[in-house]
Amino acid sequence: MKNHSYGKKGKLKVGETKTRMQVLEPAELMIFLRERMPDQSRNNIKSLLTRRQVSVDGKVIYQYNHLLRAGQEVLVDWSHVKDKEVDEGLNIIYEDTELIVIDKPAGLLTIASDTEKEYTAYHQLMNYVRKTNTENRIFIVHRLDRDTSGVMLFAKNEEVKMLFQNKWKELMVERAYIAVVEGQIRKKEGTIKSWLSETKTKLMYSSSKPGEGLEAITHYKVLKNAAKYSLLKIHLETGRKNQIRVHMKDIGHSIIGDKKYGSKTNPIKRLALHAQILAFSHPVTKELMRFETEIPTKFLQLIK
């Protein structure tokens, strides 16, 4: 992206990598940015906030509704990574010397399987980092199922990978997913707790008896009910394999498109599960990092 800064309103000027704007009267941050940067779309501005490129009086702000006061200075740093497409459908939404955060499309494996070696997030990112240095590597911190889309984190060195693995509960602040499930969930929010085990055919199953597998805890909240479906926001307290998918089946509301775990419908030709929010303490800088993606349009269309 070209280096630029904005004048009082609407005029694009070449020359700087940072935009500084003075607040003249109280306003919400999103409204202020849209007014002062009219050539940027709402989604572009949301991305700037999500990627922590906006600060107010030197403090990074990512909340859209943050209230500005007269006399404050808003700064946009254009030098950070801008939603860089690595390959078809895979975008980097943040990168520094230690980490890469991506928005993974549905259908892309995290790592190679017996039947697929190259069409994976790992392979694509490895090719990307080796464009600048053939010795560069990436390391898997956590995984998303092949058919799940959304925010995913990789380390750029083994030390950072080990920090995450050894201090996962301490570093991880929030993991939130959006799902569309079959049927109307009457209970507006709840917690599902069980113990998960894996069969020889790699199918996860749930037990209510403590100790029969790994403890799994899932919290959900109904965002909207439609005639046939429910839109949920889901927070993970534990991160077991297929946890959300199994727990939705447990309560009788399988995720749309999840034939493996009981779904009878697939109107959007994909699993209706999206990793929307990932927030963590940076293992090196200790800074709070928070990344939030849009709810897939196909999900919203289902619950109109």
C-alpha positions, -999 to +999 in steps of 0.1 A: +000+000+000+013+035-008+025+057+020+000+084+027-016+107+052-049+125+052-056+162+056-085+176+075-110+156+055-110+137+023-077+148+007-051+120+002-015+132+004+016+112-005+046+111+018+040+095+052+034+060+066+013+073+095-019+093+095-024+117+125-059+133+131-070+157+158-103+151+175-124+183+175-155+170+192-166+138+210-174+109+186-173+071+184-140+060+168-156+042+139-178+072+130-147+095+133-126+074+111-153+070+084-158+107+083-121+116+082-111+089+057-139+088+032-120+068+006-117+039+030-147+014+032-162+004+065-147-031+061-112-015+055-115+005+087-127-025+107-096-043+094-074-015+106-089-017+141-087-055+142-051-055+131-043-029+159-032-002+135-052+025+152-041+043+184-055+071+204-030+093+223-005+065+219-027+036+231-038+010+206-076+008+204-096-019+186-131-012+198-153+003+171-174+022+196-145+037+217-156+072+227-131+100+216-127+132+235-120+166+220-082+173+219-071+137+215-050+125+186-059+094+165-030+077+146-033+051+119-001+032+112-001+020+076+033+003+079+018-029+094+009-059+072-023-053+052-045-083+046-020-099+024-032-128+003-007-157+003-026-180-019-062-184-031-084-177-001-057-176+026-050-141+040-024-129+065-041-105+089-011-098+111+026-106+110+056-096+132+090-112+138+075-139+160+040-146+148+017-149+118-021-147+121-042-158+092-078-160+081-081-196+070-108-205+044-131-235+048-117-265+030-081-259+037-062-283+059-040-270+087-012-296+080-007-324+055-028-356+056-024-390+041-042-378+010-032-342+008+004-329+011+005-294-005-029-277-002-025-268+035-021-236+055+013-249+067+026-255+032+014-222+019+029-202+048+062-221+046+065-211+010+056-175+019+083-171+046+109-187+025+106-161-002+127-138+019+150-164+034+152-201+025+161-209+061+128-194+075+102-218+090+068-217+106+055-237+135+019-248+143+005-235+175-030-248+172-053-263+146-086-257+129-106-285+113-104-286+075-139-274+071-138-247+097-128-212+086-114-183+106-086-169+127-055-191+132-021-185+147+013-198+137+048-192+153+078-182+132+103-199+155+103-229+178+109-209+210+076-190+205+058-223+197+070-238+229+060-208+249+025-212+236+024-249+242+038-246+278+017-216+288-014-220+267-040-213+294-020-184+307-014-167+273-048-175+257-074-148+266-103-156+243-113-181+216-148-175+201-166-192+172-197-185+152-219-215+143-252-221+126-269-252+140-300-271+130-332-262+148-342-235+173-323-236+206-348-224+232-322-220+260-306-187+251-272-195+267-256-225+284-226-246+291-219-281+278-194-303+298-184-338+289-154-361+285-142-368+249-125-398+235-116-409+199-125-441+182-101-461+159-120-445+130-111-410+143-146-402+154-149-383+187-175-394+211-188-378+244-193-393+278-209-377+309-188-398+332-157-380+346-124-395+335-138-413+304-117-392+281-105-356+281-126-330+299-143-306+274-162-274+283-181-253+258-201-221+264-227-209+239-250-180+234-279-178+209-274-146+188-305-152+166-331-179+160-347-185+126-374-209+114-350-238+109-316-227+123-299-209+152-269-186+150-246-191+180-215-175+195-194-201+212-165-197+236-141-226+243-129-232+278-110-262+266-097-270+231-103-307+223-105-322+188-140-316+172-152-303+206-178-278+194-191-302+167-195-331+193-211-308+219-237-294+194-246-329+186-249-337+223-276-311+228-295-322+196-285-292+174-258-304+150-238-278+130-252-273+095-231-293+070-216-316+097-227-350+085-200-366+106-218-354+137-254-358+129-263-329+105-291-337+081-288-304+061-261-287+041-276-256+024-244-236+020-222-266+010-198-262+039-195-267+076-212-237+093-184-231+119-161-201+119-133-191+143-142-154+147-121-141+176-086-150+188-071-130+217-039-137+235-010-122+253+020-119+230+046-144+244+075-120+238+061-084+240+034-093+266+010-071+246-026-081+244-034-091+208-070-094+196-082-104+162-118-105+151-131-114+116-165-108+100-193-134+104-194-152+070-222-137+048-236-172+041-242-177+078-262-145+081-282-153+051-294-186+067-309-169+097-327-139+080 
